[in-house]
Structure formats: C-alpha cells, structure tokens
Amino acid sequence: MIIECEKCQTKYRFDESLMEGDGVWVRCSRCKHLFFQKNPSREEDIALFDSADDDKAGREIGKETPVFDEFPEGAEEDDEEKASRRKEKSLWTPKKALAYALIVILVLGGVYLWFFPQARKQILDKVSPYMSLGRLKGNGKTTNETVVKVGFLNVKERYAKNWILGEVLVIEGVAVNRYDYPILRVKVRGKILNESGKVLDMMESYCGNILTDEELSSLTEKEIAEKLSTPGGSDVPNSVSPQGNIPFMIVFTNPSKEADEFIVELAKNSRLSE
C-alpha cells in the first residue's frame, strides 16, 4: 500500500503485513513528522487525530503502539520520490559551474588563436622565455626584443641563392646576455612553422659563426652545418660579458614552401667559470 506523510506529502510504499489493530504510528524519514496511519482493513472507523496534536494523541492512547524512527524493513520511498532525490543531487554546484566556465573559456581561446595567428604571435612573444618570433614575408622584418636572461635583438630573415642547394633561408640577429656574469658557448635554435603553428623544420647554431654572402652561395649543406657548429665562434668569440651581445646566424638549406613564421629561442649556454 502507499502511505503519505500528512505534513510534507512524501509518499512511501508500505508493507500492509506490518499493520496491527486500528493502525500504526509512523515517523516520516524526510521531515520527521509523527502521524497515525490507520489500518484500511478494519471495518470500524477510528478517530482521526489532528496533525498538530499527534504527539499528545500518542500519549493518550493508553497502550503501547509501535513508533518507527525509521521505516521498518519492507517500507521504502516510491519511484517518484527517488527520482526527485536524484534530481536534487544533480543540481549545479558553484564548483561545477566554475569548472564548466573554465572549459568554455579554454575552448573559445583555442578557437580564437587558431583563426587569428597574429594574436598567437603576440602571446608567444610575451609568455615564451628565451624566444623571438617573426613572420616570413621576405621583407627583413625585425621582431620585438624579448625581455629574458638571454634575449634577442634585430632578429630578421632573408633568402639567399645557393648555386648547389637553390634558395636557402637565413635568420640572423643578436643575442644579449642579461645575466650578471659572463657566458660562453651560446647556442640558438630556429624553428619554421606553417600557418597553423606546426613546426616544419628546426636548426641549431652556435653564436659567433657568421657566413658571408659568398659562402652562402657556394658552400654545400654539410659545409654550412660545420661552419655554424663551432662552439667557440669562428668569426666572433662565443664569450659574452654581462649586458654584452653576440651575433648569430641560422640557415635552413631546404625551407618548406609552407613556411609562414619563424621562432628563435635559446638552446644552450654556459657560465664562463664552467
């Protein structure tokens, strides 16, 4: 049978075999209200008790009546009540709302950076340490100075004609030592990317190794790599005093036609005392 709390109208499924005499006293497990549930199988009418006087009426019965702080075995909430409780638990909490908001912000930010490469460039300039970034437009554009311990100034790119390899991409600039001690064997890393930011190629060179236009036009790929791999610097000593600077050159001998931008970052450096 289905019984209903007189106070909060919560419905329960109740085992009729637990009924005794005129009925039983039960307590709602939700609002704790005590009320008398009459036995529907009794032919005689029984007096109804006003819900406001339930406790008093219980004391005046004159005999022991079962009172259930919790519903006895066999009595349970009906399906409607269970569904209601599940719904209450599923309501949004402040933590859930914050988590969803952060996810939405991250997704929208990613979409924005995907469709606006220039914004991506600006962010990389600000948050990427030891890095300088520029566009490959063949106009010798200089990137902004990156404020880090080893920064870069006057970074630009150009193409040179090599009689053996064809067109080569040259990235050159100046590395600045902002440590308060001398450094040496400074190595820089160059990357070229496509429009979507994917790295197409990467090359490393030690600072202080600068190729002339004649060398760029006549050397083989192996010879270019060897010239730029001298740790101590072949043209300028690769040892930089505090606040000093040193030139560098990175050469891509087979640049991709999809190249759209480049990145220059610090690959390695050592203290003079090492």
N, C-alpha and C positions, 0 to 999 in steps of 0.2 A: 504494500500500500504506500501511497505518497502522503507525507505529512508536511505541514507548512508552519514555520515559526510565526507566531502572532505579531511579533514586533518588527522583524526585518523581512518577512515574507520569503525567506530562504526555504526552498523545497528539498526534501530528503526522501530517499527510498527506505522504508521501514518494514522490518520483518513482522508480520502480524502474529507470528507464534510467540513473540515477546510480550504480547498484550496479556494483562491479568485483570480480572474483575471488571470494574467500570472503566478502567483505563490506567495509564501510567503517567508519571511526571517525567518530563524530559527537559534537557537544557540544550539550547541551540549552540552548536560548537562555533558558530561565527560571531554572534552578538552576546552570547552567554545568558540570554533570556530564558527563565524557567517558566514552563507552561504545562498545563494538563492536556494530554491527548486522550480523548475518550475512546472507548472500545466500540467500533461500529457494529460488532456482532451482538452487543447487548440489546435486548428488546426494550428494557426500561430506559426512560430518559434520565439523564443525570444532570445535576445542576452545573451550569456553566459558571466559571469564575472570571471575573473581570481581570484583564491582564495587569492592571495597576495593583491588584491585591493578590497576586499569585503567591507571593511568599507567605502572606498572612493566611491565606486559604490553606496552604500546605500544612501549616502548623495546627489548623483546626480540624484536620481530617480525623484525628483520633486513632489512627492506625498507621503502621509503617507502610510507606509507599515507596517504590523504587525511584530514586532520583539519579539521573545519569549526567555526571560531569562531562563525559564524552559519550557519544552514541555507542550503544553496545554493538558487539560483533554482528554483522548482518545488516546494519544500517549504514548508508553511505550517501554522499551527495549524488544528486541525479546528474545526468549528462549535461543539462543546461547550466548547472552551477559550475561543473568542472570546466566547461568551455569558457564561462565568464572569468574564472580564475586564471586560466591560461592567457586570456586576452589582457588581463590586468598586468601579468608578468611581462608581456611582450611590449608594453608601452615604452616609448623612448625615454632614456635617462639622459642627464646632461653629458655624461661621458660618451654615450653612443652618438649624441648629436654632434659633439666636438670631433669625434673620430670621422664621422661622415663628412663634416665640413672640411677637415684637413684633406681627405681623399679627393673631394671635389676641387679644392684649390690646386692640389698637385697635378691633377689631370688637366685642368684648364691651363695651368702654367706650362705643362709639357706641350700641349697643342699650340699655345701661343709661340713658344720658342721654335717649334717645328716650322711654322708658317712665316716667321719673321727672323731670318738668320742674323740680321743686324743686331737685334736685341740679344741674341745668343752671344754674339761677338762682344758686346758691351759687358755682359755679365762675366764672361771668361776673363776679360781684361781686369775686372775688379776682384774676383774671388780666386783666380788661379795663381798661386805663387810661382815665382821663377818663370814667368811665361809672358810672351808677347805675341799678338795675333794681328794679321793684316789680310787684306783682300788681294787676290791675284788678278790684277787688271792691266798689268803691263805699264803702269804709269809711275812706278817708283814711289808708291805711297809709303809714308813713314808712319809707323804705329806710335801710340801713346807710350810714354815711359811707364814701366811697371815698378811700383814702389815696393821693393823687396831687398833682401840682403845682397843678392846679385841680380841687378836689373839690366834692362836693355834700352839703348837709345838709338834713334835714327835707323831703325830696322826697316829695310825695304827689299824689294825683289826686282829682278830683271831677267831677261832671257838673253843668252849668248849663243852664237853659231859655232858649233864644233864640226870640223871637217870630217871627223870619223863617226861621231855619235849623232850628229844632227843638232837639233836645238836642245840646250841644257838650261835648267832653271837655277839661278843663282840668288841666294838670300844672304844678305850681309848687313852688318850693323856693329854696334859697340856694346860690350859687356862692362858693367860698372860694379866695382867692389864697394859695398856699403858696410862691410864688416869693419871692426876696429883693429884688425890685424891683417897682414899680407896673406894673399892666397896664391896658389900656383896650380898648374895643370888643369886649368879651367876648360871644361868640355861642354859644348852646347848641342842640343838635339833639335832638329827641324822636322816638322810633320806637314804634309799637304793633305787637305780634306776636300771632299766634294760638297755640293750644296746642302746635303742633309747632315753634314758633320762627320761622315765616315772617313776614317784615316785611310788614305790611298797608298802612302809611302812614308818612310821615316829614314833620316840620315843623321849621323853624328860627326862632329868635327871638333878638334882642339882649337882654342883661340890662339891667335898669333900666326896662323897659317893663311896667307892671302895669295891667291893666284892672279897673275896678270892676265890681261885680255888675250895676249898671245898664247899663254899656257892653256887658257880655257878653250881656245880654238884648235889646239893641236894635240893635247895630251889624250891618252886612252883613258877608259873608265878606271882601270887599275891604277894608273899613274896619278889620276886625280885623287883617288881614295888614299893613296900612300902619302901624297903631299899634304893632305888635310888631317893626317893621323899622327903627326909629330907632337908628342905630349909637351915638349919644351917650347914649341913655336919655332918655325923656320924663318919667319920674317920679323916678328916681334917677340921678345922673350915672354913666355907664358908665366909671368910672375907679376901680380898686380898689388900695389900698395893700397892702404885704406883710402877710399874715395878716388882711387885711380881707375883707369879704364883700359880696355884692350880690344882691338878689332877682331872680328870673326867672319868666316865665310862658310856657307853650307851649299853644296852643289848636288842637285838631282840630275843625273845623267839621262834619265828616261822618264820625264814627268808625264803623268797621265793627262789626257785631253779633258778629263772631267774635273781637274783641279780647279777649285774655286777660292780657297783661302789657305793660309799657312799659319803655323804656330811655331814659335821659337821658345824653348824652355831650357833651364839649366839641367845638364845631365850629370855633371860631376865637378867637384873642386876639392882642393886640399889646402891645409894650413901650411904656411912656409916652414914651420918647425917640424912637419912630419917627414 
